[in-house]
Amino acid sequence: MPVSARVRTRFLSASPRTLAVLAAGTLLLAGCGQQTDDASTIIRTTTNIAGAGVVGLERDTSRACPLPSRPDPGPGTRAVTHTGGVAQVPADPQRIVVLGTPALDAACALGLWERVVGTTSPNGPQPDYLGYGVKRIASVGPDGAPDPARIAELDPDVVIGTQGQGDYAALAAVAPTVLAGSGSGWAAEFVGLAAGLARADVAEAALAGYRADAPAIGAEPAVAAAQSQASVVRFGADSITVQGTDTFAGGVLTDIGVRRPQNQRGASFTVGADDLDQVEGDVIFVLFDGEAGREYGESVLRSDAWKELGAATDQRVFAVEDSVWHGSGLVAARALLTDVRQNLNGYVTG
């Protein structure tokens, strides 16, 4: 088993870090772009799922989106090259339609969520980690199939999304449309989406801050990322996927400096419920793909085979938000940093 033999101590976490600023000099301080979430509107009462401690219960979603950022210097209209071609976007769009959670995450990270007048709907509600405010944004259709007619009714200045989000020609006929490459990695995707909002420079500065913070958090004595081997497991309706370094979560863990079990230092792979030795680690983070994934995951977590794992015996299995750990974007990456900081050396209590 790829579990270290070091003596573990209870981890006492610091207060959660919030994404309050993007970078020095990039924020517009006149006005407030932060959300004010009523704690009663987002209910997170479950603290334990089949023995796994639930992570993110105290996430401060009211500060997920920072103050509005300033647009990059440049002309009133600028050309943006993207996967669909070249779009002429306004220098400071006021009415934005976003297609997909990565685009909504980008608008939030840049402090522009209040300018979003429409968004596609995932299979379920908008993710909790972006705050309650985004749940009230008008829908323009499901992810992957936005309705150009609904978008036209909202009279947007620009439409941003990832590759594969609808018919580009139909979208571009409504408003300037920028589709970032979905296979380019989340950081490059974020910059591409930000370019559609005339904020590519702001995005690069924000990423520089994240790239400095991630290893600094990993090096904190209470975290000591290099001393733990973390396993990441995602449950589908009838599948168990061990996430490797080719995933969003795997990439962020690498940025922090968290070690992975030897067999998880490459591409993701699936295992059967009778082959759970492959998921072992000092700590195991579990994700559930929707309700069906949670039902199947709970059945596995309650099995004798799972309970025999060292991490389960040590009470070091944590259930994390699927929209964060299986997501894409700077706000999700920041939320994942907080989860690791608070739980990498934690134990489930109660």
DRENFIMAR-285727 format. One line per 4 residues: number of its first residue (from 1); for each residue z, y, x negated of N, C-alpha, C, CB. Coordinates in steps of 0.1 Angstrom, whole numbers. Atoms other than C-alpha are relative to their C-alpha. Glycine has a CB too. Example, Ala and Ser with C-alpha at 12.3 -4.5 7.8 and 13.67 -1.06 7.14 Angstrom:
2
1	0,-12,-9,78,-45,-123,0,12,-9,12,0,10; 0,-11,9,71,-11,-137,8,11,8,-14,5,-4
This chain:
350
1	0,-12,-8,0,0,0,0,12,-9,12,0,9; 2,-12,8,-9,35,-13,12,10,2,-13,7,3; -11,-8,-3,26,48,-7,8,2,-13,9,-6,11; -7,-3,12,45,66,-35,14,-5,1,0,15,-3
5	-14,5,0,79,53,-45,11,10,-2,1,-11,-11; -10,-11,3,95,87,-50,10,1,11,-7,13,-2; -10,-2,-10,127,96,-32,-3,12,8,14,2,-7; 4,-11,-8,120,117,-2,12,7,5,-8,-6,12
9	-11,-8,-6,142,145,11,-5,7,12,6,10,-11; 4,-7,-12,142,163,44,-6,14,-4,12,2,10; 7,-13,3,118,193,44,5,10,10,-15,-2,0; -4,-12,-8,132,226,57,-11,10,-1,14,5,-4
13	12,-9,1,102,247,66,4,15,0,-9,-3,11; -1,-14,-1,98,284,62,-6,4,14,-7,8,-11; 6,-4,-12,88,305,92,-15,-1,0,4,15,3; 14,1,0,52,300,103,-7,12,-4,-5,-4,14
17	9,-11,4,26,321,86,-10,3,11,-7,-3,-13; 10,-4,-10,3,340,109,-11,7,-6,7,8,12; 12,-7,5,-31,354,104,0,14,5,-14,-7,4; -2,-14,-5,-21,390,107,-10,10,-5,14,5,-4
21	10,-9,6,-47,406,84,-11,-9,-6,6,10,-10; 10,7,7,-80,395,70,-1,3,-14,-14,3,7; 0,-4,14,-81,414,38,3,15,-1,-14,-4,-7; -4,-14,1,-69,448,25,-13,8,2,6,3,-13
25	11,-9,-1,-92,475,36,-10,-4,10,-7,2,-12; 10,5,-9,-111,455,62,4,1,15,-3,-14,-3; -4,0,-13,-91,462,93,-1,14,6,15,-5,1; 0,-12,-7,-95,489,119,13,2,7,-12,1,10
29	-14,-1,-4,-60,501,125,2,7,13,8,6,-10; 0,-7,-13,-68,522,156,-2,-10,11,-10,12,1; 1,10,-10,-61,499,185,5,-13,-4,-15,-1,5; -6,13,3,-47,464,188,-9,-11,5,14,-1,5
33	8,11,-4,-68,433,189,8,-13,2,-11,-2,-9; -8,12,-1,-39,409,190,3,-4,15,13,1,-7; -3,4,-14,-32,388,221,15,1,2,-5,-15,2; -14,1,-4,0,390,240,1,-11,10,5,14,7
37	-1,12,-7,7,355,252,13,-1,7,-2,-12,-8; -12,3,-8,32,348,280,4,-14,-4,-2,2,15; -4,13,5,52,319,266,-1,-10,12,14,0,-5; 0,10,-12,52,304,302,-14,-4,3,6,7,12
41	14,4,-4,14,302,303,-5,-12,-8,-9,12,-2; 4,12,8,11,276,275,13,-9,-1,-5,5,-14; -11,9,-1,34,247,281,-1,-12,-10,2,-6,14; 0,11,9,42,224,252,14,-6,-1,-5,5,-15
45	-14,5,-1,72,203,260,2,-14,-6,4,-1,15; -1,13,6,64,169,245,3,1,-14,-13,-8,3; -3,-1,14,81,165,212,-2,-13,-7,15,4,-2; 2,13,6,74,128,206,-10,-8,8,13,-7,-1
49	10,9,-7,44,106,214,0,-13,-7,-15,7,-1; -1,14,5,51,69,209,5,0,-14,-14,-6,0; -7,0,13,73,77,179,-5,10,-10,-1,-13,-6; 6,-10,9,50,104,164,6,14,4,-15,-1,0
53	-4,-14,-3,65,139,161,-11,9,3,9,5,-11; 10,-9,-4,44,165,179,0,13,-8,0,3,15; 1,-12,8,32,193,156,-6,11,7,-8,-4,-13; 6,-12,-6,24,228,167,7,6,12,-14,-3,3
57	-7,-4,-12,50,232,195,4,15,-1,12,-8,2; -5,-14,2,62,266,180,-11,8,-6,12,0,-9; 11,-8,6,27,279,170,0,13,7,-13,-8,2; 0,-14,-5,26,317,174,-14,4,3,7,10,-10
61	13,-3,-4,-6,320,193,-3,15,3,-4,-8,12; 2,-15,-3,0,357,201,-6,7,-12,14,6,4; 5,-7,12,-10,365,166,-11,-8,-7,11,3,-10; 11,8,6,-38,340,161,-12,9,-4,-5,-10,10
65	11,-9,3,-64,368,163,6,13,-5,-8,2,13; -5,-12,6,-58,398,140,-6,13,7,-2,0,-15; 6,-13,-4,-66,435,145,-15,0,-2,7,12,-7; 14,-1,2,-103,444,148,-4,4,-14,-7,10,10
69	4,-3,13,-121,444,115,-12,10,0,-5,-13,-8; 11,-9,1,-145,471,103,-14,-7,-2,2,11,-11; 13,6,3,-183,463,103,-4,2,-15,-10,5,9; 5,-2,13,-200,459,70,-8,13,-1,-9,-12,-5
73	9,-12,2,-217,491,56,-15,-4,2,2,6,-14; 14,3,-2,-253,493,66,-7,8,11,-2,-15,2; 7,-7,-11,-279,506,90,4,-4,14,-15,-2,-1; -4,3,-13,-275,507,127,-5,-13,6,-6,11,9
77	4,14,-3,-295,475,131,-4,-7,-13,-13,1,10; 2,7,12,-298,449,105,-6,-14,2,12,-2,-9; 7,13,-1,-319,417,99,10,-11,-5,-13,0,-7; -8,12,4,-299,384,98,-9,-12,0,13,-1,9
81	7,12,1,-316,353,86,9,-12,3,-7,-2,-14; -8,11,-4,-303,321,102,-9,-12,3,9,4,13; 7,12,-2,-313,286,112,-12,1,10,9,-11,5; 10,-1,-10,-334,298,142,-11,10,-5,6,5,12
85	10,-9,5,-353,325,122,7,13,-5,-9,4,11; -6,-12,4,-345,362,118,3,8,13,-10,9,-9; -4,-8,-12,-325,383,143,4,14,-4,12,-7,7; -4,-14,2,-321,421,145,13,2,8,-11,10,4
89	-13,-1,-7,-284,425,153,5,14,-2,10,-10,-6; -6,-13,1,-265,457,160,11,1,-10,5,5,14; -10,-2,11,-242,472,134,14,-3,4,-1,14,-6; -14,2,-5,-211,469,156,0,-4,14,9,13,-2
93	2,4,-14,-217,448,187,13,1,8,-5,-14,0; -12,-2,-8,-194,456,216,1,-11,11,-1,13,7; 0,10,-10,-204,428,240,-6,-13,-6,-8,4,13; 3,12,8,-205,393,224,1,-12,9,9,-1,-12
97	0,13,-6,-214,359,238,1,-10,-11,-12,-3,10; -2,10,11,-202,329,217,-3,-14,6,14,1,-6; 4,13,-4,-216,294,219,8,-10,-9,-15,-2,-1; -8,11,7,-190,267,208,13,6,-6,-9,-5,-11
101	-13,-3,5,-155,267,195,-1,7,-14,9,-12,-1; 1,-7,13,-165,276,159,-4,15,1,-10,-7,-9; 4,-14,-2,-181,308,171,11,8,6,-13,1,9; -11,-6,-6,-151,316,192,11,2,-10,6,-8,12
105	-9,-1,11,-129,309,162,-3,12,-9,1,-13,-8; 5,-11,9,-150,333,141,3,14,6,-15,-2,-3; -2,-13,-6,-148,361,167,15,3,0,-5,-1,15; -14,-2,1,-110,356,168,4,4,-14,8,-13,4
109	-4,-3,14,-107,356,130,-4,14,-5,-6,-11,-10; 5,-13,3,-126,388,128,6,11,8,-15,1,1; -7,-10,-9,-104,405,154,-8,5,11,4,11,-8; 9,-5,-10,-132,407,179,0,-8,13,-14,0,-5
113	0,8,-12,-121,383,206,0,8,13,12,-9,0; 0,-8,-13,-116,411,232,-14,5,3,10,11,-2; 14,-4,-3,-153,419,229,-8,-12,5,-6,6,-13; 8,11,-4,-163,384,238,0,0,16,7,-14,-5
117	1,0,-15,-176,385,274,-4,-13,6,-11,11,4; 4,14,-6,-188,349,277,0,-10,-11,-14,1,6; 0,11,9,-184,316,260,-3,-13,7,14,-1,-7; 3,13,-5,-195,280,264,14,-7,2,-9,-8,-9
121	-12,7,-3,-169,256,278,0,-14,-7,2,-2,15; -1,14,6,-158,225,258,4,-10,11,11,-1,-11; -3,11,-9,-150,192,275,15,1,3,-4,-14,-4; -14,-3,-2,-117,206,288,3,14,-2,9,-9,-10
125	-3,-14,1,-99,239,284,-3,5,-14,15,3,3; 1,-6,13,-104,263,255,12,-4,-9,-2,15,0; -11,5,8,-82,252,225,12,10,0,-4,-2,-14; -12,-7,0,-46,263,226,3,9,-12,12,-9,2
129	-3,-7,12,-45,274,190,-6,14,-1,-4,-8,-12; 6,-14,0,-67,305,197,7,9,10,-14,-1,4; -7,-9,-9,-42,318,223,-4,-1,14,0,14,-5; 3,1,-14,-41,322,260,-12,9,5,12,4,8
133	10,-9,-4,-64,352,262,-14,-6,0,0,12,-10; 14,6,0,-96,332,253,-2,-9,11,-2,-7,-13; 2,9,-11,-90,309,282,-5,8,13,13,-7,4; 4,-8,-12,-98,338,306,-15,5,-2,9,12,2
137	14,-5,2,-133,345,291,-9,-8,9,-4,-2,-15; 9,6,-9,-161,338,315,-9,-11,-7,-10,11,6; 8,11,5,-180,305,310,-15,3,2,4,-13,6; 15,-1,-1,-218,305,303,-6,-14,0,-6,9,-11
141	5,13,0,-221,268,307,7,-9,-10,-15,-1,-3; -7,9,10,-210,237,287,-5,1,-14,-2,-14,5; 4,1,14,-211,233,250,-13,-7,-2,11,-6,-9; 13,6,3,-246,225,238,-10,3,11,2,-15,0
145	10,-3,-11,-262,236,271,3,13,7,0,-11,10; -3,-13,-6,-255,273,277,-12,4,10,2,11,-10; 9,-4,-10,-272,289,307,-5,14,-3,6,0,15; 5,-14,4,-295,319,296,2,9,12,-14,-1,-4
149	-2,-9,-12,-293,333,332,14,6,1,-4,-7,13; -14,-5,0,-255,335,331,2,10,-11,9,-12,-1; -2,-9,12,-257,350,296,-6,14,3,-6,-6,-12; 7,-12,-3,-282,376,308,8,9,10,-14,-2,7
153	-8,-8,-10,-259,387,337,12,7,-8,6,-10,10; -11,-6,8,-232,395,310,-5,12,-9,7,-10,-8; 6,-11,8,-256,419,292,6,1,-14,1,13,7; -6,0,13,-245,410,257,-9,8,-10,2,-14,-6
157	7,-6,11,-254,429,225,-5,-10,-10,9,10,-7; 3,10,10,-255,397,205,5,-13,5,5,3,-14; -4,14,-3,-252,359,209,2,-7,-13,-10,-7,10; -2,8,13,-237,338,181,4,-14,4,10,7,-9
161	-4,13,-2,-233,301,179,-4,-9,-12,-6,-6,13; 4,9,10,-240,270,158,-13,-7,3,11,-10,-3; 12,7,-2,-272,251,154,1,-11,10,-6,-6,-14; 0,11,-11,-281,229,184,6,5,13,7,-11,-5
165	-6,-5,-12,-264,252,209,-11,6,9,11,11,-3; 10,-5,-9,-292,255,235,-14,3,-6,5,12,6; 14,-4,3,-328,267,235,-1,13,-7,-9,-1,12; 0,-12,7,-331,293,208,-9,11,6,-3,-2,-15
169	10,-10,-5,-362,310,222,5,6,13,-14,-7,3; -5,-5,-12,-346,313,256,12,9,-2,4,-12,10; -12,-8,3,-314,327,242,-4,13,-7,10,-7,-10; 5,-11,7,-333,351,219,-7,10,9,-9,-3,-11
173	7,-8,-10,-352,364,249,10,9,8,-8,-8,10; -11,-8,-7,-318,376,264,6,10,-9,10,-10,5; -7,-9,10,-302,392,233,-2,-6,-14,15,1,4; 1,5,14,-304,390,195,10,-12,-2,4,11,-10
177	-7,12,1,-292,355,187,1,-6,-14,-5,-11,10; -1,5,13,-278,341,155,7,-14,1,9,9,-9; -5,14,0,-273,303,151,3,-4,-15,-9,-10,7; -3,4,14,-254,293,119,-2,-15,-2,15,4,-3
181	2,14,3,-261,260,102,12,-8,2,-6,-2,-14; -12,8,-2,-237,234,115,3,-10,-11,-1,-7,14; -2,10,11,-242,211,85,3,6,-13,-12,-8,-1; -2,-7,13,-234,237,58,15,1,-4,-6,14,1
185	-14,-1,3,-196,233,58,6,12,8,2,2,-15; -6,-10,-10,-171,253,79,0,14,-6,14,-4,3; -2,-13,6,-167,282,54,-14,7,0,5,-1,-15; 13,-6,-1,-205,288,51,-4,3,14,-10,-9,-7
189	3,-2,-14,-208,284,88,7,13,6,5,-12,9; -7,-12,-4,-181,311,93,-7,12,-4,14,-1,-5; 7,-11,5,-199,335,71,-13,3,8,-3,-1,-15; 13,-2,-8,-232,329,90,3,5,13,-6,-14,1
193	-4,-5,-13,-215,335,123,4,15,-1,11,-8,7; -5,-13,2,-198,366,109,-12,10,-2,9,1,-12; 11,-8,2,-232,379,98,-6,5,13,-11,-7,-9; 5,-4,-13,-243,379,134,8,11,7,0,-12,9
197	-9,-11,-5,-214,403,141,1,11,-10,14,-6,3; 1,-11,10,-223,425,111,13,0,-8,-2,13,6; -12,0,8,-192,413,92,0,-11,-10,12,-2,10; 0,10,10,-203,389,65,9,3,-12,-15,-2,-5
201	-8,-4,11,-185,409,38,15,-2,4,-2,15,-4; -14,2,-5,-153,408,59,4,-15,-1,2,6,14; -2,14,0,-157,371,63,3,-6,-14,-11,-8,6; -1,4,14,-161,366,25,14,4,-5,-11,6,-9
205	-13,-4,4,-129,386,19,11,-8,6,2,15,4; -10,8,-7,-110,366,45,1,-14,-6,-3,-1,15; 0,14,6,-121,333,29,6,1,-14,-15,-4,-1; -7,-1,13,-110,346,-5,15,-1,2,-5,13,-7
209	-14,1,-3,-76,351,10,5,-14,3,4,10,11; -4,14,-3,-75,316,24,0,-8,-12,-10,-5,11; 1,8,11,-87,301,-8,11,3,-11,-13,2,-7; -12,-3,9,-58,318,-27,12,-5,7,1,15,-2
213	-12,4,-6,-32,309,-1,1,-15,1,0,5,15; -1,15,-1,-41,272,3,7,-7,-12,-14,-6,2; -7,6,11,-32,261,-32,14,5,-3,-9,1,-13; -13,-6,2,-3,285,-34,10,-7,9,0,15,3
217	-9,7,-9,12,268,-3,3,-14,-5,-6,0,14; -2,14,5,6,234,-18,9,-1,-12,-14,-5,-4; -8,0,12,24,244,-50,14,4,3,-6,10,-10; -14,-3,-3,55,256,-32,9,-12,-2,2,5,14
221	-9,11,3,85,235,-43,3,-8,12,13,5,-6; -3,8,-12,93,225,-7,-11,-8,5,5,10,10; 12,7,-4,58,214,-2,-5,-11,-10,-12,9,3; 4,9,11,48,198,-36,-11,-9,5,13,-8,-4
225	11,8,-6,15,187,-22,-5,-11,-8,-12,9,3; 5,11,9,5,167,-52,8,-12,-1,-2,6,-14; -9,11,1,34,144,-48,0,-9,13,14,4,-2; 1,8,-12,24,131,-13,-14,-5,2,5,9,12
229	13,5,-4,-4,109,-1,0,0,15,-2,-14,-6; 1,-1,-15,-14,119,34,-12,-7,6,0,15,4; 10,7,-7,-33,97,57,-3,8,13,4,-14,3; 4,-7,-12,-53,112,86,-8,-10,9,-9,13,-3
233	6,10,-9,-62,90,116,-3,6,14,9,-12,2; 4,-5,-14,-82,99,148,-3,-11,9,-12,10,-2; 2,10,-10,-80,78,179,-10,5,10,13,-4,6; 9,-2,-11,-109,76,203,4,-9,11,-15,-3,-4
237	-3,8,-12,-111,58,236,3,-14,-3,-10,2,11; -2,14,4,-114,25,218,-3,-2,-15,-9,-9,8; 3,0,15,-117,34,181,11,6,-8,-13,7,-2; -9,-6,10,-96,42,151,-8,4,-12,12,-10,-4
241	7,-6,12,-112,65,125,9,5,-10,-10,10,5; -8,-5,11,-96,71,92,-9,11,-6,3,-11,-11; 8,-12,4,-108,106,82,1,2,-15,5,13,7; 1,-2,15,-119,111,46,-2,14,-4,-12,-8,-5
245	1,-14,5,-126,141,25,-13,7,5,-1,0,-15; 12,-5,-6,-159,146,44,2,7,13,-11,-10,2; -3,-6,-13,-141,160,74,7,14,-2,10,-9,8; -6,-13,1,-127,195,82,14,-1,-5,0,7,14
249	-14,2,4,-91,183,79,1,-5,-15,7,-10,9; 0,5,14,-99,164,47,-3,11,-10,-10,-11,-2; 3,-11,9,-114,195,31,11,10,-1,-12,8,6; -11,-9,1,-85,217,40,12,-6,-8,5,4,14
253	-11,7,8,-60,191,26,-4,1,-15,1,-14,5; 5,-1,14,-81,191,-6,3,14,-5,-15,-3,-2; -2,-13,4,-79,229,-7,15,3,-3,-4,10,10; -14,-2,2,-41,227,-4,5,-7,-13,8,-5,12
257	-4,9,11,-39,200,-31,8,-12,4,9,8,-9; -6,12,-5,-26,172,-9,-8,-12,-5,1,0,16; 6,12,4,-33,138,-23,-3,-9,12,8,-8,-11; 4,10,-11,-50,111,-2,2,-14,-6,-14,3,5
261	0,13,5,-45,74,-4,-14,-4,-6,3,-10,12; 12,3,8,-71,58,-27,-12,-3,9,2,-11,-9; 11,4,-8,-92,44,1,-5,11,9,3,-12,8; 4,-11,-9,-94,78,19,-6,12,-8,12,4,8
265	5,-11,8,-109,98,-10,-15,0,0,5,-2,-14; 14,-1,-2,-144,95,3,-4,2,14,-7,-13,-6; 5,-2,-14,-163,92,36,10,-6,10,-14,-6,1; -8,6,-11,-145,85,69,-5,-14,3,-1,9,12
269	4,14,-4,-145,49,82,9,-4,11,2,-10,-12; -8,5,-12,-133,30,112,7,-13,-4,-9,-3,12; -8,12,2,-107,2,113,3,-6,14,12,2,-9; -4,7,-12,-96,-23,139,15,1,1,-5,-14,1
273	-15,-1,-2,-61,-24,154,7,-11,-7,3,-2,15; -6,11,8,-56,-56,134,-1,2,-15,-6,-13,4; 2,-3,14,-64,-39,101,6,13,-4,-15,0,-3; -6,-13,1,-39,-11,100,5,3,-14,12,1,10
277	-4,-3,14,-30,-14,63,-9,11,-5,-1,-13,-8; 9,-10,5,-60,8,58,4,14,3,-14,-2,5; -4,-14,-4,-43,38,74,13,4,-6,2,1,15; -13,-3,6,-11,37,53,0,12,-9,5,-13,-8
281	-2,-11,9,2,67,35,15,4,-1,-8,12,4; -14,-5,0,34,85,26,3,7,13,2,10,-12; -1,-6,-13,29,105,58,-14,-2,7,3,15,-1; 13,3,-8,3,98,86,-1,11,10,0,-14,6
285	3,-10,-11,-12,126,107,-10,-6,10,-5,13,-6; 9,6,-10,-27,113,139,-5,10,10,8,-11,8; 7,-9,-9,-52,130,162,-5,-9,12,-12,7,-7; 5,8,-11,-62,120,197,-12,8,6,11,-1,11
289	12,-6,-5,-97,126,210,0,0,15,-13,-7,-5; -1,-1,-15,-90,137,246,11,-10,5,-13,-3,6; -10,9,-6,-69,118,271,-2,-15,-3,0,3,15; 3,14,2,-87,85,266,5,-4,-15,-15,-3,1
293	-4,3,14,-80,88,228,15,0,-1,-5,11,-9; -14,0,0,-44,96,235,6,-13,6,6,12,8; -5,13,-6,-39,65,258,-2,-11,-10,-8,-2,13; 2,11,10,-55,42,232,9,2,-12,-15,-1,-4
297	-9,-2,11,-36,58,204,14,-3,2,-1,15,-4; -14,3,-3,-3,55,221,2,-16,0,4,5,14; -1,15,0,-10,17,226,1,-5,-14,-11,-6,8; 0,5,14,-17,13,189,14,4,-6,-12,6,-8
301	-13,-5,6,14,34,179,12,-8,4,2,15,3; -11,8,-5,36,12,200,-1,-15,-4,0,0,15; 2,14,4,22,-21,185,9,-3,-11,-15,-2,-3; -9,5,11,42,-42,161,-7,2,-13,2,-15,2
305	8,-2,13,14,-39,135,2,15,-5,-14,-3,2; -2,-14,4,18,-1,135,14,3,-5,-4,10,12; -14,-2,4,56,-2,134,3,-6,-13,9,-6,11; -3,6,13,54,-23,103,-5,9,-12,-7,-13,-1
309	4,-9,10,37,6,84,12,7,-6,-11,10,5; -11,-7,7,59,23,58,2,14,6,-3,1,-15; -2,-14,-5,52,58,72,7,-1,14,-13,7,2; -6,2,-13,62,45,107,15,-3,-1,-7,-10,9
313	-14,4,2,94,29,94,8,12,-5,0,-11,-11; -7,-12,6,103,61,75,0,12,10,-7,4,-13; 1,-11,-10,96,82,107,-8,12,-6,14,4,4; 9,-10,6,68,101,90,-14,-1,5,0,-1,-16
317	12,-1,-7,41,100,116,0,12,9,-3,-14,8; 1,-13,-8,30,133,132,-13,1,7,2,12,-10; 12,-3,-9,7,140,161,-4,14,-1,3,-4,14; 5,-14,2,-14,171,154,-11,3,10,-5,2,-14
321	10,-5,-10,-37,192,176,-14,-4,-5,1,15,2; 14,4,3,-72,177,177,-9,12,-2,-5,-9,11; 9,-12,1,-88,211,182,2,7,-13,3,9,12; -3,-6,13,-72,223,149,-5,-9,-11,15,3,-1
325	3,9,11,-75,192,127,-14,-5,0,10,-11,-1; 14,4,-1,-109,182,140,-9,11,4,-1,-12,11; 7,-12,-4,-121,217,144,-9,6,-11,9,11,4; 8,-7,10,-140,243,123,2,14,1,-15,-4,2
329	-2,-14,0,-132,278,114,12,5,-8,1,5,14; -11,-5,8,-108,301,96,13,0,7,-3,14,-4; -13,1,-7,-82,303,123,5,-14,1,-2,6,15; -5,14,0,-81,265,126,5,-4,-14,-12,-9,4
333	-4,4,14,-79,262,88,14,6,-3,-10,5,-10; -13,-6,2,-50,287,88,11,-8,7,0,15,4; -10,7,-8,-32,268,116,3,-14,-7,-6,-3,14; -2,13,7,-37,235,96,9,3,-12,-13,-6,-4
337	-9,-3,12,-21,252,65,14,0,5,-4,14,-6; -14,-1,-5,10,260,86,5,-14,4,0,9,13; -4,14,-4,11,224,100,4,-8,-13,-11,-7,7; -3,7,13,10,210,64,13,5,-6,-12,0,-9
341	-11,-7,7,35,235,51,13,-5,7,-1,15,1; -12,4,-7,60,225,78,3,-15,1,0,6,14; -2,14,-3,55,188,80,-4,-10,-11,-8,-3,12; 4,9,10,41,173,48,12,-8,-5,-7,7,-11
345	-12,6,5,76,165,37,11,-2,11,6,7,-12; -9,0,-11,91,163,72,2,-15,5,-6,8,11; -4,12,-6,107,135,92,1,2,15,13,-6,-6; -2,-1,-14,106,128,129,14,-1,4,-9,-10,8
349	-13,1,-4,139,135,145,1,0,15,9,12,-6; -1,0,-14,145,124,180,-12,-5,7,4,13,6
